[in-house]
Amino acid sequence: MLKNKLLLVILLGLFIIISLFAIVSDLSKINNKLNNIEHVNTKIVQIKTLTKLIKEIQKDRGLTNLYFSNKNKKYLYILTQQQKSVINLIEKSSSFLDLHKIKSKISVLHMQIRKNKLTQDEAFDSYTSIILQMINKSGKLLLYTDDKNIKNSLIIHQKLNFIQEYMGQLRAFIASILTKKAIDKKDYIRVVELNSLIKNYLQILKSYASYQHLNILSSIEDKLCVKQTYLIVNKIINNSIDTIDISALQWFNTSSCAVDTINLKVKDFLNKLQENAQAVNKNISSTLNMHVIFWVICILVFIMIFLMLYKIYIKMLEEHRLLVDYKKAIDNSTIVSKTNKKGIITYVNKTFCEISGYTEDELIGKPHNIVRHPDVPALVFKDLWKTIKAGNTWTGVVKNLAKDNEPYWVDAAISPIYDHDNNLVEYIAIRHDITDTIKLNDEIQNTQHELIYRMGESVESRSKESGNHIRRVAHYSKILGSLYGLDSKTCDELFIASTMHDMGKIAIPDSILLKPGQLDSDEWNIMKTHAQIGYKILAGSNLPILQIAAQIAHEHHERYDGKGYPQGLSGKDISIYARIVSIADVFDALISDRVYKKAWEYDRVIKLFEEEQGLQFDPHLINLFLTHINEFMKIKERFED
């Protein structure tokens, strides 16, 4: 039982550990996804801020280029205001973005521009370096996201940023060209390179962008200021600068519109991306909540199942304890043994060993024949095995033989034991020792038999008959009953009951009973009443032996042909006990001396029985009697008067 408890605790512990691992693993995965999406949302906000800052720095660069081309106060004022705007935006963004180096570079660059320490190209290149650095920074913010769609969208966003940057550079170069109203080879090459880069990036985007992204690109290209920007760029590339009829400032505004258009689409793109991320975040949060609810329900169900199983287990423990207590009680109060299907002993309790005198080692592995008493008929065991093999319980009293050859009696109940699949496993026998009861009953019966025998002797002694007469009649009756087929118990009862066959003579007057000569008719009629009187004396008892004695006393003077007394019964209407005792009584009366006659010769006696076969006596019984006459003669010789 301790091992079972330990095994249950171990299994339950393993189940709890595995369940907790599954719960933690599941919720951890969902929580990681949620954290990743929240990280993405944070980075998108940072990218939006960087994109806005890039736009402002690009504008700062364009105005710087105009300032270098014109060197008038109007452009200086506009540039100064734009520079302040850029610094303010950097300072606002520094709370969640590391822009200290960018701010330092921009501040130094602004100071150098105001103090004319840089050439136009140096200033332009410095701005461009800062802008490209920021575009690359925005692209790295989401390189480690697990969501492929978001990662792909951010790559497209970065490409759009490059297009915007190259468009901004075009704005600055062409503004400078229009200010000078002339174009040198260096500027021309740069315009062509930038235009080529923009077209290449557009082709790259179109080659793997989704339908949604293509719509964004189309809406940019369809914008009027974008078309006007492309028109002026193409004129410059085609060396048709003379046909351009707008000023440098107008160009700056038109190209700024194009840059702003791209920037606006980039902003919209980021907003939609953020909305998607928030939707995913909401879905994941909802999934997390559902999983939490699911696992809470699972835990509650598990607790309920555990409590149910625990109650069942406690009930099983209680039942097991009861079974153990019952086993102890049965072992202490009864004789218990178990055998396999072949009847080989597999278990005996202490009481079995004590009553049989054998040790447990001497009994285990042996058949029950080891304690079988030879007096028990084989039919008893045949009936026993037939009953238990049919799945029923056999009950009965069995006489056994102990190791010291002393008999003992048990009241036994033997039952088959089946498993849950209804397969026979073994047989169990529970016995109660009734040896003392059997011996007491035997003693009581012996006492009863002795009293009955003594009463019969007293009746016979009154009529001057020898006590050996009833002994011989009893033995004759028992032998003839056995030859007829009566069982041993009935033969024993017949042996005792036959001694009471003349019980009625106790009421016959001595003058008649003891008369040495022949009785007259009146005396004979009185003598014949002893059969009825004996019946009345014995008939009221509930004891089987006295009931048999009553029948014998009443009918032992009946004749097989119906001419007997007192009822005139015939054939088998006369009880078998009376028919047997009738032959025994007459045989002993003829073959022995009586007060009123001498013993007949053997041949004369045999002749009479042959003549009276079927008349006075049962013909079948006479055949048995005459066939085994030597056994009856041995009894006569054994108990001679």
C-alpha positions as CSV (number, residue, x, y, z in Angstrom):
1,M,0.0,0.0,0.0
2,L,2.9,2.4,0.8
3,K,4.4,1.6,-2.6
4,N,1.1,2.4,-4.3
5,K,0.8,5.7,-2.4
6,L,4.4,6.7,-3.4
7,L,3.7,5.7,-7.0
8,L,0.5,7.8,-7.1
9,V,2.4,10.8,-5.6
10,I,5.2,10.5,-8.1
11,L,2.7,10.2,-11.1
12,L,0.7,13.1,-9.8
13,G,3.9,15.2,-9.3
14,L,5.0,14.4,-12.9
15,F,1.6,15.3,-14.3
16,I,1.6,18.6,-12.4
17,I,5.2,19.4,-13.6
18,I,4.4,18.5,-17.2
19,S,1.1,20.5,-17.0
20,L,2.9,23.6,-15.5
21,F,5.6,23.3,-18.2
22,A,2.9,23.2,-20.9
23,I,1.1,26.2,-19.5
24,V,4.2,28.3,-19.0
25,S,5.5,27.3,-22.4
26,D,2.2,28.2,-24.2
27,L,1.7,31.5,-22.3
28,S,5.4,32.3,-22.7
29,K,5.2,31.9,-26.5
30,I,2.2,34.1,-26.7
31,N,3.7,36.6,-24.4
32,N,6.9,36.7,-26.5
33,K,4.8,37.4,-29.6
34,L,3.0,40.2,-27.7
35,N,6.3,41.7,-26.5
36,N,7.6,41.5,-30.0
37,I,4.6,43.4,-31.4
38,E,4.8,46.0,-28.6
39,H,8.5,46.3,-29.5
40,V,7.5,46.8,-33.2
41,N,5.0,49.5,-32.2
42,T,7.7,51.3,-30.2
43,K,10.1,51.1,-33.1
44,I,7.5,52.3,-35.6
45,V,7.0,55.4,-33.5
46,Q,10.7,55.9,-33.5
47,I,10.9,55.4,-37.3
48,K,8.1,57.9,-37.8
49,T,10.0,60.4,-35.8
50,L,13.2,59.7,-37.7
51,T,11.3,60.0,-41.0
52,K,9.9,63.4,-40.0
53,L,13.4,64.5,-38.9
54,I,14.9,63.3,-42.2
55,K,12.4,65.3,-44.1
56,E,13.2,68.5,-42.1
57,I,17.0,68.0,-42.5
58,Q,16.4,67.4,-46.3
59,K,14.6,70.7,-46.3
60,D,17.4,72.3,-44.3
61,R,19.9,71.1,-46.9
62,G,17.8,72.4,-49.8
63,L,17.5,75.8,-48.3
64,T,21.3,75.8,-47.5
65,N,21.9,75.1,-51.2
66,L,19.7,78.1,-52.2
67,Y,21.5,80.3,-49.7
68,F,24.9,79.4,-51.1
69,S,23.6,80.1,-54.6
70,N,22.1,83.6,-53.7
71,K,23.7,84.8,-50.5
72,N,20.9,87.2,-49.7
73,K,19.2,87.9,-46.4
74,K,15.8,86.5,-47.4
75,Y,17.3,83.0,-47.9
76,L,19.4,83.4,-44.8
77,Y,16.3,84.1,-42.7
78,I,14.4,81.2,-44.1
79,L,17.4,78.9,-43.5
80,T,17.9,80.1,-39.9
81,Q,14.2,79.4,-39.1
82,Q,14.5,75.9,-40.7
83,Q,17.7,75.2,-38.7
84,K,15.9,76.1,-35.4
85,S,13.0,73.9,-36.4
86,V,15.4,70.9,-37.0
87,I,17.2,71.5,-33.6
88,N,13.9,71.7,-31.7
89,L,12.6,68.4,-33.3
90,I,15.9,66.7,-32.5
91,E,15.6,67.8,-28.8
92,K,12.0,66.6,-28.6
93,S,12.9,63.2,-30.0
94,S,15.9,62.7,-27.8
95,S,13.7,61.4,-25.0
96,F,13.2,58.1,-26.8
97,L,15.9,58.2,-29.6
98,D,19.6,58.4,-29.2
99,L,20.2,61.5,-31.3
100,H,23.0,63.2,-29.4
101,K,25.6,62.6,-32.1
102,I,23.2,63.7,-34.8
103,K,22.4,66.9,-32.8
104,S,26.1,67.6,-32.3
105,K,26.8,67.1,-36.0
106,I,23.8,69.3,-37.1
107,S,24.7,72.1,-34.7
108,V,28.3,72.2,-35.8
109,L,27.2,72.1,-39.5
110,H,24.7,75.0,-38.9
111,M,27.5,77.1,-37.2
112,Q,29.9,76.4,-40.0
113,I,27.3,77.4,-42.7
114,R,26.5,80.7,-40.9
115,K,30.2,81.5,-40.6
116,N,30.8,80.6,-44.2
117,K,33.5,78.0,-43.2
118,L,32.1,75.4,-45.7
119,T,31.7,75.4,-49.5
120,Q,28.3,74.6,-51.0
121,D,29.4,71.1,-51.9
122,E,30.9,70.4,-48.5
123,A,27.7,71.5,-46.8
124,F,25.6,69.4,-49.2
125,D,27.8,66.4,-48.6
126,S,27.7,66.8,-44.8
127,Y,23.9,67.0,-44.9
128,T,23.7,64.0,-47.2
129,S,26.0,62.0,-44.9
130,I,23.8,62.7,-41.9
131,I,20.5,61.9,-43.8
132,L,21.9,58.6,-45.1
133,Q,23.1,57.7,-41.6
134,M,19.6,58.4,-40.3
135,I,17.9,56.3,-43.1
136,N,20.2,53.4,-42.3
137,K,19.4,53.9,-38.6
138,S,15.7,53.7,-39.3
139,G,16.2,50.5,-41.3
140,K,18.1,48.8,-38.5
141,L,15.4,49.5,-35.9
142,L,13.3,46.5,-37.0
143,L,15.8,44.1,-38.4
144,Y,15.1,41.7,-35.5
145,T,11.3,41.5,-35.7
146,D,9.9,38.0,-36.2
147,D,7.0,39.1,-38.3
148,K,7.9,38.7,-42.0
149,N,5.1,41.0,-43.3
150,I,6.2,43.8,-41.0
151,K,9.9,43.3,-41.9
152,N,9.1,43.3,-45.6
153,S,7.0,46.5,-45.2
154,L,9.8,48.2,-43.4
155,I,12.3,47.3,-46.1
156,I,9.9,49.0,-48.6
157,H,9.7,52.0,-46.3
158,Q,13.5,52.3,-46.2
159,K,13.6,52.2,-50.0
160,L,11.0,54.9,-50.2
161,N,13.2,56.9,-47.8
162,F,16.1,56.5,-50.2
163,I,13.9,57.7,-53.1
164,Q,12.8,60.7,-51.0
165,E,16.4,61.4,-50.2
166,Y,17.5,61.2,-53.8
167,M,14.6,63.4,-54.7
168,G,15.7,65.9,-52.1
169,Q,19.2,65.9,-53.5
170,L,17.8,66.6,-57.0
171,R,15.8,69.4,-55.5
172,A,19.1,71.0,-54.1
173,F,21.2,70.4,-57.3
174,I,18.6,71.7,-59.7
175,A,17.8,74.7,-57.4
176,S,21.5,75.5,-57.7
177,I,21.5,75.1,-61.5
178,L,18.5,77.3,-61.9
179,T,20.0,80.0,-59.7
180,K,23.2,80.0,-61.8
181,K,21.2,79.6,-65.0
182,A,23.9,77.3,-66.2
183,I,25.0,73.7,-65.7
184,D,28.4,72.3,-65.6
185,K,29.4,68.7,-66.4
186,K,29.7,67.8,-62.7
187,D,26.2,68.9,-61.9
188,Y,24.8,67.2,-65.0
189,I,26.4,63.9,-64.0
190,R,25.0,64.1,-60.5
191,V,21.5,64.9,-61.8
192,V,21.7,61.9,-64.1
193,E,23.0,59.6,-61.4
194,L,20.3,60.7,-58.9
195,N,17.5,60.3,-61.5
196,S,18.9,56.8,-62.4
197,L,18.9,55.8,-58.7
198,I,15.3,57.0,-58.2
199,K,14.2,55.0,-61.2
200,N,16.1,51.9,-60.1
201,Y,14.6,52.0,-56.6
202,L,11.1,52.4,-58.1
203,Q,11.7,49.3,-60.3
204,I,13.0,47.3,-57.3
205,L,9.9,48.3,-55.3
206,K,7.5,47.4,-58.1
207,S,9.2,44.0,-58.6
208,Y,8.3,42.6,-55.2
209,A,5.9,45.1,-53.6
210,S,2.4,43.9,-52.8
211,Y,-0.8,45.2,-54.4
212,Q,-1.3,47.6,-51.6
213,H,2.3,49.0,-52.0
214,L,1.9,49.3,-55.8
215,N,-1.2,51.5,-55.2
216,I,1.0,53.8,-53.0
217,L,3.6,54.1,-55.7
218,S,1.0,54.9,-58.3
219,S,-0.6,57.6,-56.2
220,I,2.9,59.2,-55.8
221,E,3.6,59.1,-59.5
222,D,0.2,60.5,-60.3
223,K,0.7,63.6,-58.2
224,L,0.9,66.9,-60.4
225,C,4.0,68.3,-58.6
226,V,5.7,65.0,-59.0
227,K,5.0,65.0,-62.7
228,Q,6.2,68.6,-62.9
229,T,9.4,67.7,-61.0
230,Y,10.1,64.8,-63.5
231,L,9.4,67.1,-66.4
232,I,12.1,69.6,-65.3
233,V,14.5,66.8,-64.4
234,N,14.1,65.4,-67.9
235,K,14.6,68.8,-69.5
236,I,17.9,69.2,-67.6
237,I,19.0,65.7,-68.6
238,N,18.1,66.5,-72.2
239,N,20.2,69.8,-72.0
240,S,17.0,71.9,-72.4
241,I,17.7,74.2,-69.5
242,D,16.8,77.2,-71.6
243,T,13.2,75.9,-71.9
244,I,12.7,75.9,-68.1
245,D,10.5,79.0,-67.3
246,I,10.4,78.8,-63.5
247,S,12.8,80.4,-60.9
248,A,14.9,78.5,-58.5
249,L,12.5,79.3,-55.6
250,Q,9.5,78.0,-57.6
251,W,11.5,74.9,-58.5
252,F,12.3,74.4,-54.8
253,N,8.6,74.7,-53.8
254,T,7.5,72.3,-56.7
255,S,10.2,69.7,-55.9
256,S,9.5,70.2,-52.1
257,C,5.9,69.3,-52.9
258,A,7.1,66.1,-54.6
259,V,9.3,65.3,-51.7
260,D,6.5,66.1,-49.3
261,T,4.2,63.8,-51.3
262,I,6.6,60.9,-51.0
263,N,7.0,61.8,-47.3
264,L,3.3,61.9,-46.8
265,K,2.9,58.4,-48.4
266,V,5.7,57.1,-46.3
267,K,3.9,58.6,-43.3
268,D,0.6,57.0,-44.3
269,F,2.5,53.7,-45.0
270,L,3.9,53.8,-41.5
271,N,0.5,54.7,-40.0
272,K,-1.1,51.7,-41.7
273,L,1.8,49.5,-40.6
274,Q,1.3,50.7,-37.1
275,E,-2.4,50.0,-37.3
276,N,-1.7,46.5,-38.5
277,A,0.8,46.0,-35.7
278,Q,-1.8,47.3,-33.2
279,A,-4.4,44.9,-34.7
280,V,-2.0,42.0,-34.4
281,N,-1.2,43.2,-30.8
282,K,-4.9,43.2,-30.0
283,N,-5.4,39.7,-31.6
284,I,-2.4,38.4,-29.6
285,S,-3.7,40.0,-26.4
286,S,-7.1,38.4,-27.1
287,T,-5.4,35.1,-27.8
288,L,-3.4,35.4,-24.6
289,N,-6.5,36.1,-22.6
290,M,-8.3,33.1,-24.2
291,H,-5.3,30.9,-23.5
292,V,-5.2,32.2,-19.9
293,I,-9.0,31.4,-19.6
294,F,-8.5,28.0,-21.2
295,W,-5.7,27.1,-18.8
296,V,-7.6,28.4,-15.8
297,I,-10.5,26.2,-16.9
298,C,-8.1,23.3,-17.4
299,I,-6.7,23.9,-13.9
300,L,-10.1,24.0,-12.4
301,V,-11.2,20.9,-14.3
302,F,-7.9,19.2,-13.2
303,I,-8.6,20.2,-9.6
304,M,-12.2,18.8,-9.8
305,I,-10.9,15.6,-11.4
306,F,-8.1,15.4,-8.8
307,L,-10.6,15.8,-6.0
308,M,-12.9,13.2,-7.5
309,L,-10.0,10.8,-8.0
310,Y,-8.8,11.6,-4.5
311,K,-12.2,10.8,-3.1
312,I,-12.2,7.5,-5.1
313,Y,-8.7,6.8,-3.9
314,I,-9.7,7.4,-0.3
315,K,-12.7,5.2,-0.8
316,M,-10.5,2.5,-2.3
317,L,-8.2,2.9,0.6
318,E,-11.1,2.5,3.0
319,E,-12.4,-0.5,1.1
320,H,-8.9,-2.0,1.1
321,R,-8.6,-1.4,4.9
322,L,-12.0,-3.1,5.3
323,L,-10.9,-6.0,3.1
324,V,-7.7,-6.3,5.2
325,D,-9.8,-6.2,8.4
326,Y,-12.2,-8.7,7.0
327,K,-9.3,-10.9,6.0
328,K,-7.8,-10.7,9.5
329,A,-11.2,-11.4,11.0
330,I,-11.8,-14.4,8.7
331,D,-8.2,-15.6,9.2
332,N,-8.6,-15.4,13.0
333,S,-12.0,-17.1,13.1
334,T,-12.1,-19.5,10.2
335,I,-10.0,-22.0,8.2
336,V,-9.0,-20.5,4.9
337,S,-7.2,-21.9,1.9
338,K,-6.8,-21.0,-1.8
339,T,-6.0,-23.2,-4.7
340,N,-5.2,-22.6,-8.4
341,K,-7.4,-23.9,-11.2
342,K,-6.0,-27.4,-10.8
343,G,-6.7,-27.6,-7.1
344,I,-3.1,-27.1,-6.0
345,I,-2.9,-25.2,-2.6
346,T,-1.5,-21.7,-3.0
347,Y,-2.4,-20.2,0.4
348,V,-3.4,-21.4,3.8
349,N,-3.9,-19.4,7.0
350,K,-2.6,-20.1,10.5
351,T,-5.8,-21.7,11.6
352,F,-5.6,-24.3,8.7
353,C,-2.1,-25.2,9.8
354,E,-3.2,-25.5,13.4
355,I,-6.2,-27.8,12.8
356,S,-4.5,-30.0,10.2
357,G,-1.2,-30.3,12.0
358,Y,0.8,-29.5,8.8
359,T,3.1,-26.5,8.3
360,E,2.5,-24.0,5.6
361,D,5.5,-25.3,3.6
362,E,4.1,-28.8,3.8
363,L,0.7,-27.7,2.4
364,I,1.7,-25.2,-0.3
365,G,2.0,-26.8,-3.7
366,K,0.0,-29.9,-2.6
367,P,-3.6,-30.9,-3.5
368,H,-6.3,-31.0,-0.8
369,N,-6.0,-34.8,-0.9
370,I,-3.3,-34.3,1.8
371,V,-6.1,-33.9,4.4
372,R,-8.7,-36.1,2.8
373,H,-10.3,-38.7,5.0
374,P,-10.9,-42.2,3.5
375,D,-14.5,-42.2,4.9
376,V,-15.6,-39.4,2.5
377,P,-17.0,-40.9,-0.7
378,A,-15.5,-39.9,-4.0
379,L,-19.0,-38.8,-5.1
380,V,-18.7,-35.9,-2.7
381,F,-15.6,-34.5,-4.3
382,K,-17.0,-35.2,-7.8
383,D,-20.1,-33.1,-6.9
384,L,-17.8,-30.4,-5.4
385,W,-15.7,-30.0,-8.5
386,K,-18.8,-30.0,-10.8
387,T,-20.4,-27.3,-8.7
388,I,-17.4,-24.9,-8.5
389,K,-16.4,-25.4,-12.2
390,A,-20.0,-24.3,-13.1
391,G,-19.2,-21.0,-11.3
392,N,-21.3,-21.8,-8.2
393,T,-20.5,-22.1,-4.5
394,W,-20.3,-25.6,-3.0
395,T,-21.3,-26.0,0.6
396,G,-21.2,-29.1,2.8
397,V,-19.7,-30.8,5.8
398,V,-16.4,-32.6,5.1
399,K,-14.6,-35.1,7.3
400,N,-10.8,-34.5,7.1
401,L,-7.7,-36.3,8.4
402,A,-5.0,-34.4,10.3
403,K,-1.3,-35.2,10.2
404,D,-1.6,-37.2,13.4
405,N,-4.4,-39.3,11.8
406,E,-7.0,-37.8,14.0
407,P,-10.3,-36.9,12.1
408,Y,-11.8,-33.4,12.2
409,W,-14.9,-32.1,10.6
410,V,-15.4,-28.7,8.8
411,D,-18.5,-26.9,7.5
412,A,-17.0,-25.7,4.1
413,A,-18.0,-23.2,1.5
414,I,-15.8,-23.2,-1.7
415,S,-16.2,-20.6,-4.4
416,P,-14.5,-19.7,-7.7
417,I,-12.8,-16.3,-7.9
418,Y,-12.8,-14.4,-11.2
419,D,-10.9,-11.3,-12.5
420,H,-12.6,-8.2,-14.1
421,D,-12.6,-10.0,-17.5
422,N,-14.5,-12.9,-15.9
423,N,-11.6,-15.2,-16.2
424,L,-11.2,-17.9,-13.5
425,V,-8.3,-17.0,-11.3
426,E,-8.5,-19.4,-8.3
427,Y,-10.7,-21.1,-5.8
428,I,-11.1,-20.0,-2.2
429,A,-12.4,-22.3,0.6
430,I,-13.7,-20.9,3.9
431,R,-14.3,-23.5,6.6
432,H,-15.6,-23.6,10.2
433,D,-14.4,-26.3,12.6
434,I,-17.4,-28.3,13.7
435,T,-15.5,-31.2,15.1
436,D,-16.7,-30.6,18.7
437,T,-20.3,-30.2,17.4
438,I,-20.0,-33.5,15.4
439,K,-18.6,-35.3,18.3
440,L,-21.2,-33.9,20.6
441,N,-24.0,-35.0,18.2
442,D,-22.4,-38.4,17.9
443,E,-22.3,-38.7,21.7
444,I,-26.0,-37.6,21.9
445,Q,-26.9,-40.0,19.2
446,N,-25.0,-42.8,20.8
447,T,-26.7,-42.0,24.1
448,Q,-30.1,-42.1,22.3
449,H,-29.2,-45.3,20.6
450,E,-28.0,-46.8,23.9
451,L,-31.3,-45.8,25.6
452,I,-33.4,-47.2,22.8
453,Y,-31.3,-50.4,22.8
454,R,-31.7,-50.7,26.5
455,M,-35.4,-50.1,26.3
456,G,-35.7,-52.9,23.7
457,E,-33.7,-55.2,25.9
458,S,-35.9,-54.5,28.9
459,V,-39.0,-55.3,26.8
460,E,-37.5,-58.6,25.6
461,S,-36.2,-59.5,29.1
462,R,-39.8,-59.2,30.4
463,S,-40.9,-61.7,28.0
464,K,-38.1,-64.0,29.1
465,E,-36.3,-63.6,25.8
466,S,-32.5,-63.4,25.7
467,G,-30.9,-60.0,25.3
468,N,-29.0,-61.5,22.5
469,H,-32.2,-61.8,20.5
470,I,-32.5,-58.1,19.8
471,R,-28.8,-57.9,19.2
472,R,-29.1,-60.6,16.5
473,V,-32.2,-59.0,15.0
474,A,-30.4,-55.6,14.9
475,H,-27.4,-57.1,13.1
476,Y,-29.6,-59.2,10.7
477,S,-31.6,-56.1,9.8
478,K,-28.5,-54.0,9.2
479,I,-26.9,-56.6,6.9
480,L,-30.1,-57.1,4.9
481,G,-30.7,-53.4,4.7
482,S,-27.2,-52.9,3.3
483,L,-27.7,-55.8,0.8
484,Y,-31.0,-54.1,-0.3
485,G,-29.1,-50.9,-1.0
486,L,-29.9,-48.6,1.9
487,D,-27.1,-46.1,2.7
488,S,-24.9,-46.5,5.7
489,K,-26.7,-43.9,7.8
490,T,-30.1,-45.5,7.2
491,C,-28.6,-48.9,8.0
492,D,-27.3,-47.5,11.3
493,E,-30.7,-46.1,12.1
494,L,-32.4,-49.4,11.2
495,F,-29.9,-51.2,13.5
496,I,-31.1,-49.2,16.5
497,A,-34.8,-48.9,15.5
498,S,-35.2,-52.7,15.0
499,T,-34.6,-53.3,18.7
500,M,-37.9,-51.5,19.4
501,H,-40.0,-53.8,17.2
502,D,-41.8,-55.5,20.1
503,M,-42.1,-52.2,22.2
504,G,-45.9,-52.8,22.4
505,K,-45.4,-56.0,24.4
506,I,-44.8,-53.7,27.5
507,A,-48.6,-53.4,27.7
508,I,-49.4,-57.1,27.3
509,P,-50.3,-58.9,30.7
510,D,-47.7,-61.3,32.1
511,S,-50.3,-64.1,32.0
512,I,-50.4,-63.9,28.3
513,L,-46.8,-62.7,27.6
514,L,-45.2,-65.4,29.8
515,K,-47.6,-68.3,29.1
516,P,-45.5,-71.3,28.2
517,G,-48.0,-73.0,26.0
518,Q,-50.2,-72.1,23.1
519,L,-52.4,-69.0,23.4
520,D,-56.2,-69.4,22.9
521,S,-58.0,-67.1,20.4
522,D,-58.8,-64.4,23.0
523,E,-55.3,-64.4,24.3
524,W,-53.9,-64.2,20.7
525,N,-56.1,-61.3,19.9
526,I,-54.7,-59.5,22.9
527,M,-51.1,-60.4,22.0
528,K,-51.6,-59.0,18.5
529,T,-52.4,-55.6,19.9
530,H,-48.8,-55.1,20.8
531,A,-48.1,-53.9,17.2
532,Q,-50.6,-51.0,17.5
533,I,-49.6,-50.2,21.1
534,G,-45.9,-50.0,20.1
535,Y,-46.8,-47.7,17.2
536,K,-48.7,-45.4,19.5
537,I,-45.8,-45.3,22.0
538,L,-43.2,-44.4,19.3
539,A,-45.2,-42.4,16.7
540,G,-45.2,-39.0,18.4
541,S,-41.4,-38.4,18.2
542,N,-39.7,-36.0,15.7
543,L,-36.5,-38.1,15.8
544,P,-36.0,-40.0,12.5
545,I,-34.9,-43.1,14.3
546,L,-38.0,-43.3,16.5
547,Q,-40.2,-42.6,13.4
548,I,-38.6,-45.7,11.8
549,A,-39.0,-47.6,15.0
550,A,-42.7,-46.7,15.0
551,Q,-43.2,-48.1,11.4
552,I,-41.3,-51.3,12.3
553,A,-43.4,-51.8,15.5
554,H,-46.6,-51.2,13.6
555,E,-45.9,-53.3,10.5
556,H,-43.4,-56.0,11.3
557,H,-46.3,-58.6,11.6
558,E,-47.8,-57.6,8.2
559,R,-47.5,-60.2,5.4
560,Y,-46.5,-59.6,1.8
561,D,-49.7,-61.3,0.7
562,G,-51.9,-59.0,2.8
563,K,-52.9,-61.6,5.4
564,G,-50.9,-60.1,8.3
565,Y,-51.9,-57.8,11.1
566,P,-52.8,-55.2,12.4
567,Q,-53.7,-53.3,9.1
568,G,-53.6,-56.1,6.5
569,L,-51.1,-54.2,4.4
570,S,-49.5,-56.0,1.4
571,G,-46.5,-55.8,-0.9
572,K,-44.6,-52.5,-0.9
573,D,-47.3,-50.7,1.1
574,I,-45.5,-52.3,4.0
575,S,-42.4,-50.1,4.8
576,I,-39.0,-51.5,3.8
577,Y,-37.9,-51.3,7.4
578,A,-40.8,-53.5,8.6
579,R,-40.3,-56.0,5.7
580,I,-36.6,-56.3,6.6
581,V,-37.2,-56.7,10.4
582,S,-40.0,-59.2,9.8
583,I,-37.5,-61.6,8.1
584,A,-34.8,-60.9,10.8
585,D,-37.3,-61.4,13.7
586,V,-38.8,-64.7,12.3
587,F,-35.4,-66.1,11.3
588,D,-34.0,-65.6,14.8
589,A,-37.3,-66.9,16.4
590,L,-37.1,-70.1,14.4
591,I,-33.3,-70.7,14.6
592,S,-33.2,-70.1,18.4
593,D,-34.7,-71.6,21.5
594,R,-37.8,-69.7,22.8
595,V,-39.7,-70.1,26.1
596,Y,-42.5,-71.8,24.2
597,K,-40.5,-73.9,21.8
598,K,-37.1,-75.4,20.8
599,A,-34.9,-74.1,17.9
600,W,-35.7,-75.5,14.5
601,E,-33.2,-77.3,12.4
602,Y,-31.4,-75.2,9.8
603,D,-32.9,-76.9,6.7
604,R,-36.4,-76.6,8.1
605,V,-35.9,-72.9,8.6
606,I,-34.5,-72.5,5.1
607,K,-37.4,-74.5,3.7
608,L,-40.0,-72.3,5.4
609,F,-38.5,-69.1,4.0
610,E,-38.4,-70.6,0.6
611,E,-42.1,-71.6,0.9
612,E,-43.1,-68.2,2.3
613,Q,-41.3,-66.2,-0.4
614,G,-43.8,-63.8,-1.9
615,L,-46.4,-64.9,0.7
616,Q,-45.3,-63.8,4.2
617,F,-42.1,-62.2,3.1
618,D,-40.8,-59.8,0.3
619,P,-39.5,-62.1,-2.5
620,H,-36.6,-59.8,-3.4
621,L,-35.5,-59.6,0.3
622,I,-35.7,-63.4,0.6
623,N,-33.5,-63.8,-2.4
624,L,-30.9,-61.5,-0.8
625,F,-31.3,-63.3,2.5
626,L,-30.9,-66.8,1.2
627,T,-28.0,-65.8,-1.1
628,H,-26.0,-64.4,1.9
629,I,-27.3,-66.8,4.5
630,N,-23.8,-67.6,5.7
631,E,-23.4,-64.0,6.9
632,F,-26.5,-64.2,9.0
633,M,-25.4,-67.6,10.4
634,K,-22.1,-66.0,11.5
635,I,-24.1,-63.4,13.5
636,K,-26.1,-66.2,15.2
637,E,-23.0,-67.9,16.2
638,R,-21.4,-64.7,17.4
639,F,-24.3,-63.9,19.7
640,E,-25.4,-67.3,20.9
641,D,-27.6,-67.4,24.0
